């Protein structure tokens, strides 16, 4: 039995379902399986590639392993050019025959279906039945085969009946149709008897525009569409349109792959008569349309039903607390009934998904090995079977032995970019499958369950290592210095960047409105506990904390995706200050410990790196002579680093601190180890780096955004600090 793979993004539109229906019915009649590789989301061109999209698109890597006799690529629904390019490369690398249903742009063979006859029949109906003699045809883009075919069918009928007409090229989308409607409303264009649109999307947009301007369809002008989309059938008035186009496209793609003559089967394209041409007497068509609309509304209502959402919430809760893979598959076995209309399901995961507990968030470079583990195989309403290894080339176990032609939908099993495998669902008909919020949440909860299991394995592994080596500080439950050094050395093996903050107490800050003063020695004894508690509260994922000595702590973090590590360090210090003050609210303490820190990128050996940071921490400790408003000075510095583009001056700083300009300069240098003007310059240069890396602003615009009045001055300072011009820096990144 032959196997045909179908590559298509998230199936959320009834025309996508129609093309799959045409593919499967034609393929099954030819004794072929259909394996649909698809996703639950479809990235738009303007979307930045994120972890979720990366995880979703991993499913197409199955092309490297799957044993397929041919591929149908439905490329017209892939919006992102980068995804289309990746798919093209994967298909060529797999050396599998491919037919692209979306055209020849990617260099594959394609198919075209006869469309002129259906448009000619529709135009005949408008002319003969409704006596329309003045016509406009709103086509798709000029030169596009689909558009030109539909134009030719219109012209054949219009010329046959001697009608006057005009061809207007559109975009198959809403924009040109809306413009045309406004032209009629504003009397910039004469209203014809009928406007025939080359797509339902254009027809619906035109009807909406005409209705807003008081022009009635079909009383003032007849409008028709093309595609048989649910939007046309559910529109008011319902559109007269041509249906079956996508079904025929799917059928033609299969015939092309299998070498079946294109005219071997009768066309399924037909006209659906609606109110937009005035055919209200065709009650059979209206009844069919009403049933389709009712079914769609019912499906939407079921997706959003409270009962289903409660079941889904229960699944999410249960999968987040599992302790084993068996427990997770039991939950699937017990709750799979919430997935509608499936025939059988398969949870296929990487056999070594739990083999590296030391690195719970690391994804394999090749997500799909030669064999997969079918963690659960289940027919609807029956008890599932667990734990069998099978060849990845067969996609799901049901395709391994003798079987009838089978329709399989394959979706990724992933948590963000961490890929665990994939789901396989079989259905009796392509019409039974659609992506819903329920299905998406269900799959996500199972993937998160696997991720939680991996983190539990990691926690057990880490706990064992810590217990063996006494790597925890008993007083704070943080890593000790030894534990920190071991952690950093292990991070070296991952080849990831890490930054280290060393935090201590630089001085005791007076607390306003406190009349009672405790003994200072008691305050010093409590300050390390306050700092430790505050650090524990801000610790969490991607942050590791350690207690190095009585008053010194370490925080290890990964660089943020957006922004500089130094900015994150400043934000952490602000959080610590706020937490310390909050913990002392309502107490009689007259003084509070004020945290002070240094930050640097982790280097190796780790012991040398920590030692150098410790020396720097001691060397940069602020002096406490005379001036007591260090916290105010620190806050000013943070404001400067958050908004370096503002017009900062020594006069402004001196006024805010109520001290002289010279004293401001001295304090700034003493406490921060850098002059005020150099610090401001570094903040502006860092902001310029970010803008050059993440925006397309011109150099002069970057300069203005960073507070420079003169772009030449900016470029000179940037080159002095960075070692290259702004343009060179942007190209290098």
C-alpha positions as CSV (number, residue, x, y, z in Angstrom):
1,X,0.0,0.0,0.0
2,X,1.3,3.4,-1.0
3,X,1.6,6.3,1.4
4,X,1.1,10.0,0.5
5,X,2.2,12.7,2.9
6,X,0.3,16.0,3.1
7,X,2.2,19.1,4.4
8,X,-0.2,21.7,5.7
9,X,-0.2,24.2,8.6
10,X,-2.9,24.6,11.3
11,X,-6.3,23.4,9.9
12,X,-8.7,26.0,10.9
13,X,-10.5,26.8,7.7
14,X,-13.3,24.8,6.0
15,X,-11.5,25.2,2.6
16,X,-8.4,23.4,4.1
17,X,-10.7,20.6,5.3
18,X,-12.3,20.5,1.8
19,X,-8.9,20.0,0.1
20,X,-8.0,17.2,2.6
21,X,-11.4,15.6,1.9
22,X,-10.6,15.6,-1.8
23,X,-7.1,14.2,-1.2
24,X,-8.3,11.3,1.1
25,X,-11.3,10.2,-0.9
26,X,-9.2,10.0,-4.1
27,X,-6.2,8.4,-2.3
28,X,-8.3,5.8,-0.4
29,X,-10.1,4.8,-3.7
30,X,-6.6,4.1,-5.1
31,X,-5.6,2.1,-2.0
32,X,-3.3,4.7,-0.5
33,X,-2.8,5.9,3.1
34,X,-2.7,9.7,3.8
35,X,-0.4,11.0,6.5
36,X,-1.1,14.7,7.3
37,X,1.8,16.5,9.0
38,X,0.2,19.6,10.5
39,X,0.3,22.0,13.5
40,X,-1.9,23.7,16.0
41,X,-0.6,27.2,15.1
42,X,0.4,29.0,11.9
43,X,3.0,31.7,12.2
44,X,2.3,35.0,10.3
45,X,5.0,36.8,8.3
46,X,5.1,39.6,10.9
47,X,5.6,37.2,13.9
48,X,9.0,36.9,15.4
49,X,10.0,33.2,15.5
50,X,9.5,32.1,19.1
51,X,9.9,28.8,21.0
52,X,6.3,27.7,20.5
53,X,6.5,28.1,16.7
54,X,9.9,26.3,16.7
55,X,8.3,23.4,18.6
56,X,5.2,23.3,16.3
57,X,7.3,23.3,13.1
58,X,9.4,20.4,14.4
59,X,6.7,18.0,13.1
60,X,7.9,18.6,9.5
61,X,11.3,17.1,10.4
62,X,9.5,13.7,10.2
63,X,10.0,14.0,6.4
64,X,13.6,12.9,7.1
65,X,12.4,9.6,8.5
66,X,9.0,8.9,7.1
67,X,8.6,6.3,4.4
68,X,6.5,8.1,1.8
69,X,5.8,7.5,-1.9
70,X,4.8,11.1,-2.5
71,X,4.1,14.4,-0.9
72,X,1.4,17.0,-1.5
73,X,2.5,20.4,-0.2
74,X,-0.3,22.8,0.4
75,X,2.0,25.8,0.3
76,X,-0.6,28.5,-0.2
77,X,-1.5,28.3,3.6
78,X,2.1,28.7,4.8
79,X,2.4,32.5,5.3
80,X,6.0,32.7,6.5
81,X,8.5,32.6,3.7
82,X,11.1,31.1,6.1
83,X,8.9,28.1,6.7
84,X,8.2,27.6,3.0
85,X,11.9,27.6,2.4
86,X,12.6,25.1,5.2
87,X,9.9,22.8,3.9
88,X,11.3,23.0,0.3
89,X,14.8,22.0,1.6
90,X,13.4,19.1,3.7
91,X,11.5,17.7,0.8
92,X,14.4,17.9,-1.6
93,X,16.7,16.4,1.0
94,X,14.3,13.5,1.5
95,X,14.2,13.0,-2.3
96,X,10.4,12.3,-2.3
97,X,8.3,13.1,-5.3
98,X,6.3,16.3,-4.5
99,X,3.3,18.1,-6.0
100,X,2.8,21.7,-4.7
101,X,-0.9,22.5,-4.6
102,X,0.0,26.2,-4.1
103,X,1.8,26.8,-7.4
104,X,5.4,26.5,-8.8
105,X,7.1,29.2,-6.7
106,X,9.1,26.6,-4.7
107,X,10.2,24.8,-7.8
108,X,8.0,21.7,-7.5
109,X,5.4,20.3,-10.0
110,X,1.9,21.7,-9.5
111,X,-1.6,21.1,-10.7
112,X,-4.3,23.3,-12.1
113,X,-8.0,22.4,-12.3
114,X,-10.5,23.6,-14.9
115,X,-12.3,26.6,-13.4
116,X,-13.5,28.4,-16.5
117,X,-16.5,26.2,-17.0
118,X,-17.9,26.7,-13.5
119,X,-17.5,30.5,-13.8
120,X,-19.1,30.5,-17.2
121,X,-22.1,28.5,-15.8
122,X,-22.4,31.0,-12.9
123,X,-22.2,34.0,-15.3
124,X,-24.8,32.4,-17.6
125,X,-27.1,32.1,-14.6
126,X,-26.7,35.8,-13.7
127,X,-27.4,36.9,-17.3
128,X,-30.2,34.4,-18.3
129,X,-32.0,34.1,-15.0
130,X,-31.7,37.6,-13.7
131,X,-31.4,39.5,-17.0
132,X,-28.1,41.3,-16.0
133,X,-26.5,42.9,-19.0
134,X,-24.0,45.4,-17.4
135,X,-21.3,43.3,-15.6
136,X,-18.1,43.8,-13.6
137,X,-15.7,40.9,-12.9
138,X,-13.5,41.4,-9.8
139,X,-10.6,39.1,-10.5
140,X,-7.6,38.0,-8.5
141,X,-4.1,39.4,-9.3
142,X,-3.2,39.7,-13.0
143,X,-1.2,36.8,-14.4
144,X,-2.1,34.3,-11.6
145,X,-3.4,31.1,-13.3
146,X,-6.4,30.7,-11.0
147,X,-7.4,34.4,-11.7
148,X,-6.9,34.1,-15.4
149,X,-9.0,30.9,-15.7
150,X,-11.9,32.5,-13.8
151,X,-11.7,35.5,-16.1
152,X,-11.8,33.3,-19.2
153,X,-15.0,31.6,-18.0
154,X,-16.6,35.0,-17.3
155,X,-15.5,36.4,-20.8
156,X,-16.9,33.3,-22.6
157,X,-20.4,33.9,-21.1
158,X,-20.4,37.7,-21.3
159,X,-19.3,37.7,-25.0
160,X,-21.7,34.9,-25.9
161,X,-24.6,37.0,-24.6
162,X,-23.3,40.3,-25.9
163,X,-23.1,41.9,-22.5
164,X,-21.1,45.1,-21.6
165,X,-18.5,44.3,-18.9
166,X,-15.4,45.5,-17.1
167,X,-12.5,43.4,-15.7
168,X,-11.0,44.8,-12.4
169,X,-8.0,43.1,-11.0
170,X,-8.1,42.5,-7.2
171,X,-6.2,40.5,-4.6
172,X,-8.4,37.6,-3.7
173,X,-8.6,39.4,-0.3
174,X,-10.7,42.2,1.2
175,X,-8.8,45.4,0.3
176,X,-9.7,45.9,-3.4
177,X,-13.3,44.7,-2.8
178,X,-13.8,47.3,0.0
179,X,-12.3,50.0,-2.3
180,X,-14.6,49.0,-5.1
181,X,-17.6,49.2,-2.8
182,X,-16.6,52.7,-1.6
183,X,-16.2,53.8,-5.2
184,X,-19.9,52.8,-5.9
185,X,-21.0,54.6,-2.7
186,X,-19.2,57.8,-3.5
187,X,-20.4,57.7,-7.1
188,X,-16.9,57.5,-8.5
189,X,-18.0,54.4,-10.5
190,X,-21.3,53.6,-12.1
191,X,-23.2,50.8,-10.3
192,X,-23.6,47.8,-12.7
193,X,-26.3,45.1,-12.7
194,X,-24.0,42.6,-11.1
195,X,-20.4,42.2,-9.7
196,X,-19.0,38.7,-10.0
197,X,-16.1,38.1,-7.6
198,X,-13.3,35.6,-8.1
199,X,-13.3,34.7,-4.4
200,X,-15.8,34.6,-1.5
201,X,-13.6,36.8,0.6
202,X,-13.8,39.6,-1.9
203,X,-17.6,39.0,-2.3
204,X,-18.3,39.2,1.4
205,X,-16.1,42.4,1.8
206,X,-17.9,44.0,-1.1
207,X,-21.4,43.2,0.4
208,X,-20.3,44.6,3.7
209,X,-19.0,47.8,2.1
210,X,-22.2,48.2,-0.1
211,X,-24.5,47.6,2.9
212,X,-22.7,50.3,5.0
213,X,-23.4,52.8,2.2
214,X,-27.1,51.9,1.8
215,X,-26.8,49.9,-1.4
216,X,-28.9,46.7,-1.2
217,X,-27.7,43.3,-2.4
218,X,-29.4,41.9,-4.6
219,X,-32.1,44.7,-5.0
220,X,-29.6,47.3,-6.2
221,X,-26.8,45.1,-7.5
222,X,-26.2,41.3,-7.6
223,X,-23.0,40.0,-6.1
224,X,-21.5,36.5,-6.5
225,X,-18.5,34.7,-5.1
226,X,-16.2,31.7,-5.7
227,X,-14.9,29.0,-3.4
228,X,-18.0,27.8,-1.4
229,X,-16.5,29.1,1.8
230,X,-18.5,29.0,5.0
231,X,-18.2,32.8,5.2
232,X,-20.2,33.0,1.9
233,X,-22.9,30.6,3.0
234,X,-23.3,32.3,6.5
235,X,-23.2,35.8,5.1
236,X,-26.4,37.9,5.0
237,X,-27.5,37.8,2.3
238,X,-26.1,34.3,1.6
239,X,-23.8,34.4,-1.4
240,X,-24.3,32.6,-4.7
241,X,-20.9,30.9,-5.2
242,X,-19.0,28.1,-6.8
243,X,-18.2,25.2,-4.5
244,X,-15.9,22.2,-4.8
245,X,-12.9,24.0,-6.1
246,X,-10.6,22.9,-3.2
247,X,-12.0,19.3,-3.3
248,X,-11.0,19.2,-7.0
249,X,-7.6,20.6,-6.2
250,X,-6.9,17.9,-3.7
251,X,-8.2,15.2,-6.1
252,X,-6.0,16.6,-8.9
253,X,-2.9,16.5,-6.6
254,X,-3.4,12.8,-5.8
255,X,-4.0,12.0,-9.5
256,X,-0.8,13.8,-10.5
257,X,1.3,11.8,-7.9
258,X,-0.3,8.5,-8.9
259,X,-0.2,9.2,-12.7
260,X,-4.0,9.0,-13.1
261,X,-5.5,10.9,-16.0
262,X,-7.0,14.2,-15.0
263,X,-10.3,13.6,-16.8
264,X,-10.8,10.1,-15.4
265,X,-13.3,11.4,-12.8
266,X,-16.2,13.7,-13.0
267,X,-15.8,17.2,-11.6
268,X,-17.4,17.9,-8.2
269,X,-17.6,21.7,-8.7
270,X,-21.1,23.1,-8.6
271,X,-23.0,26.3,-7.9
272,X,-24.5,27.1,-4.5
273,X,-27.4,29.5,-5.0
274,X,-27.9,32.1,-2.4
275,X,-29.8,35.3,-1.7
276,X,-27.1,37.6,-3.2
277,X,-28.4,36.9,-6.7
278,X,-32.1,36.8,-5.7
279,X,-32.7,33.1,-6.0
280,X,-34.8,32.9,-2.9
281,X,-37.0,30.3,-4.5
282,X,-34.2,27.6,-4.4
283,X,-35.2,26.2,-1.0
284,X,-33.1,23.1,-1.3
285,X,-29.9,25.1,-1.6
286,X,-31.1,27.4,1.3
287,X,-31.8,24.3,3.4
288,X,-28.3,22.9,2.7
289,X,-26.7,26.2,3.5
290,X,-28.6,26.6,6.7
291,X,-27.6,23.1,7.8
292,X,-23.9,23.9,7.1
293,X,-24.1,27.1,9.1
294,X,-25.9,25.4,11.9
295,X,-23.3,22.7,12.1
296,X,-20.5,25.3,12.2
297,X,-22.2,27.2,15.0
298,X,-22.7,24.0,16.9
299,X,-19.0,23.0,16.5
300,X,-18.0,26.5,17.8
301,X,-20.4,26.2,20.7
302,X,-19.1,22.8,21.6
303,X,-15.5,24.1,21.6
304,X,-16.4,26.8,24.1
305,X,-18.8,24.8,26.2
306,X,-18.2,25.2,29.9
307,X,-18.3,21.4,30.6
308,X,-15.5,20.8,28.1
309,X,-13.4,23.6,29.5
310,X,-13.8,22.2,33.0
311,X,-12.7,18.7,31.8
312,X,-9.7,20.3,30.0
313,X,-8.8,22.3,33.2
314,X,-9.0,19.0,35.1
315,X,-6.6,17.4,32.6
316,X,-4.1,20.2,32.9
317,X,-4.2,20.0,36.7
318,X,-3.7,16.2,36.7
319,X,-0.9,16.1,34.2
320,X,1.0,18.8,36.1
321,X,1.3,16.5,39.1
322,X,2.2,13.2,37.6
323,X,5.2,11.2,38.9
324,X,5.7,8.7,36.0
325,X,5.1,8.2,32.3
326,X,2.6,5.4,33.2
327,X,0.6,7.8,35.3
328,X,0.6,10.3,32.4
329,X,-0.6,7.8,29.9
330,X,-3.3,6.6,32.3
331,X,-4.7,10.2,32.3
332,X,-4.8,10.2,28.5
333,X,-6.5,6.8,28.5
334,X,-9.2,8.1,30.9
335,X,-9.8,11.5,29.2
336,X,-9.3,11.0,25.5
337,X,-13.0,11.0,25.0
338,X,-13.0,14.8,25.0
339,X,-11.3,14.7,21.6
340,X,-14.1,14.6,19.1
341,X,-14.6,12.1,16.3
342,X,-11.2,10.4,16.4
343,X,-10.9,6.8,15.4
344,X,-7.6,6.0,17.2
345,X,-4.8,7.9,18.8
346,X,-1.1,7.3,19.3
347,X,1.3,9.1,21.6
348,X,4.8,8.7,20.1
349,X,7.7,9.9,22.1
350,X,11.5,9.8,21.9
351,X,12.7,6.5,23.4
352,X,15.4,8.5,25.3
353,X,13.1,11.3,26.5
354,X,14.2,10.8,30.1
355,X,17.8,9.6,29.7
356,X,19.5,12.9,30.6
357,X,18.0,14.2,33.9
358,X,21.0,16.5,34.3
359,X,19.7,18.8,31.5
360,X,15.9,18.9,31.7
361,X,15.5,21.7,29.2
362,X,17.9,20.6,26.5
363,X,16.3,19.5,23.2
364,X,17.8,16.7,21.1
365,X,19.5,18.0,17.9
366,X,17.6,15.3,16.0
367,X,14.1,15.0,17.5
368,X,13.2,11.9,15.5
369,X,15.5,8.9,15.7
370,X,15.1,5.7,13.7
371,X,12.7,4.3,16.3
372,X,10.0,5.8,18.5
373,X,8.2,4.7,21.6
374,X,4.5,4.4,21.3
375,X,3.7,5.3,24.9
376,X,0.0,4.8,24.3
377,X,-2.0,3.2,21.4
378,X,-5.8,3.6,21.8
379,X,-8.9,3.1,19.8
380,X,-11.9,5.4,20.7
381,X,-13.9,4.2,23.7
382,X,-11.5,1.3,24.4
383,X,-8.7,0.8,26.9
384,X,-5.3,1.7,25.4
385,X,-2.1,-0.3,25.1
386,X,1.2,1.0,26.4
387,X,4.9,0.8,25.6
388,X,5.9,-0.5,22.2
389,X,8.9,0.4,20.1
390,X,8.3,0.8,16.4
391,X,10.1,2.2,13.3
392,X,9.8,5.9,12.8
393,X,9.4,5.4,9.1
394,X,5.9,4.0,9.7
395,X,4.8,7.1,11.6
396,X,2.3,5.2,13.7
397,X,2.0,1.5,14.6
398,X,-1.3,1.0,12.7
399,X,0.5,1.5,9.4
400,X,3.0,-1.4,10.1
401,X,0.7,-4.4,9.3
402,X,-2.1,-5.1,6.8
403,X,-4.8,-2.4,7.0
404,X,-7.4,-0.5,5.0
405,X,-6.5,2.9,3.6
406,X,-6.0,5.1,6.6
407,X,-6.1,8.8,7.3
408,X,-3.6,9.9,9.9
409,X,-3.2,13.5,11.3
410,X,0.2,13.9,12.9
411,X,0.8,16.9,15.3
412,X,3.9,17.9,17.4
413,X,4.2,16.9,21.0
414,X,6.2,19.7,22.5
415,X,6.5,22.2,25.3
416,X,7.8,25.5,23.8
417,X,10.8,24.4,21.8
418,X,11.4,21.2,23.8
419,X,10.2,18.4,21.5
420,X,9.2,15.1,23.0
421,X,7.7,13.4,19.9
422,X,4.3,13.7,18.2
423,X,0.6,12.7,18.4
424,X,-1.1,10.6,15.7
425,X,-4.8,10.7,15.2
426,X,-6.7,8.6,12.7
427,X,-10.2,9.6,11.4
428,X,-12.8,8.1,9.1
429,X,-13.1,11.3,7.2
430,X,-11.1,14.5,6.8
431,X,-14.3,16.4,7.6
432,X,-14.0,15.0,11.2
433,X,-10.8,16.8,12.0
434,X,-10.2,20.5,12.9
435,X,-7.9,22.3,15.3
436,X,-9.7,23.6,18.3
437,X,-8.8,25.3,21.6
438,X,-9.7,22.1,23.3
439,X,-7.3,19.9,21.3
440,X,-4.5,22.5,21.6
441,X,-4.9,22.7,25.3
442,X,-5.1,18.9,25.6
443,X,-1.9,18.4,23.7
444,X,-0.1,21.2,25.5
445,X,-1.1,19.7,28.9
446,X,0.4,16.3,28.0
447,X,3.6,17.9,26.8
448,X,3.9,20.0,30.0
449,X,3.3,16.8,31.9
450,X,6.4,15.3,30.2
451,X,8.4,18.4,30.9
452,X,7.4,18.4,34.6
453,X,8.5,14.7,34.8
454,X,11.9,15.7,33.4
455,X,12.2,18.5,35.9
456,X,11.3,16.1,38.7
457,X,14.0,13.7,37.5
458,X,16.4,16.6,37.4
459,X,15.4,17.6,40.9
460,X,16.0,14.1,42.2
461,X,19.3,14.0,40.4
462,X,20.4,17.4,41.7
463,X,19.3,16.5,45.3
464,X,21.3,13.3,45.2
465,X,24.4,15.1,44.1
466,X,24.0,17.9,46.7
467,X,23.4,15.4,49.5
468,X,26.5,13.4,48.4
469,X,28.8,16.5,48.4
470,X,27.2,18.7,51.1
471,X,26.8,21.5,48.6
472,X,24.0,23.3,50.4
473,X,24.4,26.0,53.0
474,X,22.4,24.8,56.0
475,X,21.3,28.3,57.3
476,X,19.8,29.6,54.1
477,X,19.2,26.3,52.1
478,X,21.1,27.9,49.2
479,X,24.1,26.5,47.5
480,X,27.3,26.9,49.4
481,X,30.4,28.3,47.8
482,X,31.5,24.8,46.9
483,X,28.1,24.0,45.5
484,X,28.1,27.2,43.4
485,X,31.5,26.4,41.9
486,X,30.4,22.9,41.0
487,X,27.2,24.3,39.4
488,X,29.2,26.7,37.3
489,X,31.6,24.1,36.1
490,X,28.7,21.9,35.0
491,X,27.2,24.9,33.2
492,X,30.5,25.1,31.2
493,X,29.6,21.7,29.7
494,X,26.4,23.1,28.3
495,X,28.2,25.9,26.5
496,X,25.7,28.5,27.7
497,X,26.3,32.0,28.9
498,X,25.8,32.7,32.6
499,X,26.2,35.9,34.7
500,X,27.1,36.1,38.3
501,X,26.0,38.8,40.8
502,X,27.7,39.0,44.2
503,X,25.5,40.8,46.7
504,X,26.4,42.1,50.2
505,X,25.3,44.8,52.6
506,X,27.2,48.0,51.9
507,X,25.7,50.2,54.8
508,X,22.8,50.6,57.1
509,X,20.2,53.0,55.7
510,X,18.1,55.0,58.1
511,X,14.4,54.2,58.0
512,X,12.1,57.3,58.1
513,X,9.5,57.8,60.8
514,X,11.1,55.2,63.1
515,X,11.4,56.6,66.7
516,X,12.8,53.4,68.3
517,X,16.4,52.5,67.6
518,X,17.6,48.9,68.2
519,X,21.2,48.2,69.1
520,X,23.3,48.3,65.9
521,X,25.0,45.0,66.6
522,X,21.6,43.3,66.6
523,X,20.8,45.0,63.3
524,X,24.0,43.7,61.8
525,X,23.2,40.2,63.0
526,X,19.8,40.4,61.3
527,X,20.9,42.0,58.1
528,X,22.3,38.9,56.5
529,X,19.0,37.0,57.3
530,X,17.0,39.8,55.7
531,X,19.1,39.8,52.6
532,X,19.0,35.9,52.4
533,X,15.2,35.9,52.7
534,X,14.9,38.6,50.0
535,X,17.2,36.7,47.7
536,X,15.2,33.5,48.2
537,X,12.0,35.3,47.3
538,X,13.4,36.4,43.9
539,X,15.0,33.1,43.1
540,X,13.3,30.8,40.7
541,X,13.6,29.4,37.2
542,X,16.8,30.4,35.4
543,X,18.3,31.8,38.7
544,X,20.5,29.9,41.1
545,X,21.5,31.4,44.4
546,X,24.3,30.7,46.9
547,X,25.5,31.9,50.3
548,X,29.2,32.4,50.2
549,X,29.9,33.8,53.6
550,X,27.9,35.5,56.4
551,X,27.1,38.7,54.5
552,X,27.8,37.8,50.9
553,X,25.5,36.0,48.4
554,X,25.6,35.0,44.8
555,X,22.9,35.0,42.1
556,X,23.6,33.2,38.8
557,X,21.3,34.0,35.9
558,X,21.2,33.6,32.1
559,X,21.2,36.7,29.9
560,X,17.7,37.9,29.1
561,X,16.4,37.5,25.6
562,X,15.7,41.2,25.4
563,X,17.9,43.8,27.2
564,X,21.3,43.8,28.8
565,X,22.3,41.5,31.7
566,X,23.4,44.6,33.6
567,X,19.8,46.0,33.4
568,X,18.4,42.7,34.8
569,X,21.0,42.9,37.6
570,X,19.8,46.4,38.5
571,X,16.2,45.3,38.4
572,X,17.0,42.4,40.8
573,X,18.7,44.9,43.2
574,X,15.6,47.1,43.1
575,X,13.5,44.0,44.0
576,X,15.8,43.1,46.9
577,X,15.5,46.7,48.3
578,X,11.7,46.6,48.1
579,X,11.5,43.2,49.7
580,X,13.8,44.1,52.6
581,X,11.8,47.2,53.3
582,X,8.5,45.2,53.1
583,X,9.9,42.6,55.5
584,X,10.7,45.3,58.0
585,X,7.4,47.1,57.8
586,X,5.7,47.3,61.2
587,X,8.8,46.5,63.1
588,X,10.6,48.9,65.5
589,X,14.0,48.7,63.6
590,X,15.4,52.1,62.9
591,X,17.9,50.9,60.3
592,X,17.8,48.6,57.3
593,X,20.5,46.8,55.4
594,X,21.1,48.3,51.9
595,X,22.2,45.7,49.3
596,X,25.3,46.5,47.2
597,X,26.5,44.3,44.3
598,X,28.9,43.6,41.4
599,X,28.0,41.7,38.3
600,X,30.0,39.9,35.6
601,X,29.9,37.1,33.0
602,X,30.9,33.7,34.3
603,X,34.3,32.5,33.1
604,X,36.4,29.4,33.9
605,X,37.8,28.1,36.1
606,X,34.9,29.2,38.1
607,X,36.8,29.6,41.4
608,X,39.1,32.2,39.8
609,X,36.0,34.0,38.4
610,X,34.2,34.2,41.8
611,X,37.4,35.3,43.5
612,X,38.0,38.2,41.1
613,X,34.4,39.3,41.5
614,X,34.7,39.1,45.3
615,X,37.8,41.3,45.2
616,X,36.0,43.8,42.9
617,X,33.0,43.8,45.4
618,X,35.3,44.8,48.2
619,X,37.2,47.4,46.1
620,X,34.1,49.1,45.0
621,X,32.3,49.3,48.3
622,X,30.9,52.8,48.8
623,X,32.5,55.1,51.3
624,X,30.2,56.5,54.0
625,X,31.8,59.9,54.7
626,X,29.5,62.8,55.3
627,X,26.7,62.2,52.8
628,X,23.9,59.8,53.9
629,X,21.7,59.8,50.9
630,X,23.4,57.0,49.0
631,X,20.2,55.3,48.3
632,X,18.9,58.4,46.6
633,X,22.1,58.6,44.5
634,X,21.7,55.0,43.5
635,X,18.1,55.6,42.5
636,X,19.2,58.5,40.3
637,X,21.8,56.3,38.7
638,X,19.1,53.7,37.9
639,X,17.0,56.4,36.3
640,X,19.9,57.4,34.2
641,X,20.4,53.9,33.0
642,X,16.7,53.4,32.3
643,X,16.4,56.6,30.3
644,X,19.9,57.7,29.2
645,X,18.4,59.7,26.3
646,X,17.1,62.4,28.7
647,X,19.0,65.6,29.1
648,X,20.9,64.7,32.3
649,X,23.1,67.4,33.8
650,X,25.1,67.8,37.0
651,X,22.8,70.7,37.9
652,X,19.9,68.3,37.8
653,X,21.7,65.7,40.0
654,X,22.9,68.3,42.5
655,X,19.4,69.8,42.7
656,X,17.8,66.4,43.3
657,X,20.4,65.5,46.0
658,X,20.6,69.0,47.5
659,X,24.4,69.0,47.4
660,X,27.0,70.8,45.2
661,X,28.0,69.7,41.7
662,X,31.5,68.9,42.7
663,X,30.3,66.8,45.6
664,X,28.0,64.9,43.2
665,X,31.0,64.1,41.0
666,X,33.1,62.9,43.9
667,X,30.3,60.7,45.4
668,X,29.5,59.2,42.0
669,X,33.1,58.2,41.4
670,X,33.6,56.9,45.0
671,X,30.5,54.8,45.0
672,X,30.2,53.5,41.4
673,X,33.9,53.5,40.4
674,X,33.2,55.6,37.3
675,X,32.6,59.3,36.6
676,X,29.1,60.6,36.1
677,X,29.7,61.6,32.5
678,X,31.5,58.3,31.6
679,X,28.6,56.4,33.1
680,X,26.0,58.3,31.1
681,X,28.1,57.8,28.0
682,X,28.2,54.0,28.6
683,X,24.5,53.9,29.2
684,X,23.8,55.8,25.9
685,X,26.2,53.6,24.0
686,X,24.5,50.4,25.4
687,X,21.1,51.8,24.4
688,X,22.5,52.4,20.9
689,X,23.8,48.8,20.7
690,X,20.3,47.5,21.4
691,X,18.6,49.8,18.9
692,X,21.2,48.9,16.2
693,X,20.6,45.2,16.9
694,X,16.8,45.2,17.1
695,X,15.5,48.0,14.9
696,X,15.9,49.3,11.4
697,X,16.2,53.0,12.5
698,X,18.6,55.1,10.6
699,X,21.9,56.0,12.3
700,X,20.7,59.6,12.8
701,X,17.5,58.3,14.4
702,X,19.4,56.0,16.7
703,X,21.6,59.0,17.7
704,X,18.5,61.1,18.5
705,X,16.9,58.3,20.4
706,X,19.9,58.0,22.6
707,X,20.0,61.7,23.5
708,X,22.5,63.0,20.9
709,X,21.9,66.3,19.2
710,X,24.6,65.7,16.7
711,X,24.8,62.4,14.8
712,X,28.5,62.9,13.9
713,X,29.4,63.3,17.6
714,X,27.4,60.1,18.3
715,X,29.3,58.1,15.6
716,X,32.6,59.3,16.9
717,X,31.9,58.4,20.5
718,X,30.4,55.0,19.4
719,X,33.5,54.1,17.5
720,X,35.7,55.1,20.4
721,X,33.8,52.9,22.8
722,X,32.9,49.9,20.6
723,X,35.9,49.9,18.2
724,X,33.7,50.1,15.1
725,X,31.3,52.5,13.5
726,X,27.5,52.1,14.1
727,X,27.0,50.8,10.6
728,X,29.8,48.2,10.9
729,X,28.4,47.1,14.3
730,X,24.9,46.6,12.8
731,X,26.4,44.5,9.9
732,X,28.5,42.4,12.3
733,X,25.4,41.3,14.2
